[in-house]
Amino acid sequence: MTREEKVKLVEELSEEFKEVGGIVVCGFEGMTVQEMEALRNEARDQGIKVRVIKNRLADIAFKNVGIEGLTLKNTNMFVWGDDIVALAKVVTKYAKTASDKFSIKNGYFEGKVVEPSVIEEYSKLASKEEFLGMLLSTWTAPLRNFLYVLNGVQREFVTALNEIKKQKEAA
């Protein structure tokens, strides 16, 4: 990589990291290309980016946007995205399936450096879609119950009329 390419890469990363919701630093020693591609494809579906970047270049990009405190040792894969819950779910799921080759080292969520245990806790939260579904269900419950009661009154009225009809026919 030439110096100009490195400068351009750092500028691109700085721009992306400036707007990002969270970044996770992962170890990937021993992963095959197919395993990396599987992670990238799963992440891409969630709007998350995955990239292997030299530590020095990543460190410069982090400093350009004011991110400090991330430990960058050995070979690292950087995973970042706007939705920190989806980000945490993707890396935690992959860390569980490929625990011998893929590990979560640390991360940067909401302006703070976080440990792998915090990232795992984020992965247990409901996703944005799940949360909206629960919220919508809660909002519609009173109306749903009211309609059920109204239908019950109509049903009981029709049943009562049918019983009166049967009594009159029998008489």
Secondary structure, 3 states (H helix, E strand, C coil): CCHHHHHHHHHHHHHHHHHCCEEEEEECCCCCHHHHHHHHHHHHHCCCEEEECCHHHHHHHHHHCCCCCCCCCCCCEEEEECCHHHHHHHHHHHHHHCCCCCEEEEEEECCEEECHHHHHHHHCCCCHHHHHHHHHHHHHHHHHHHHHHHHHHHHHHHHHHHHHHHHHHHC
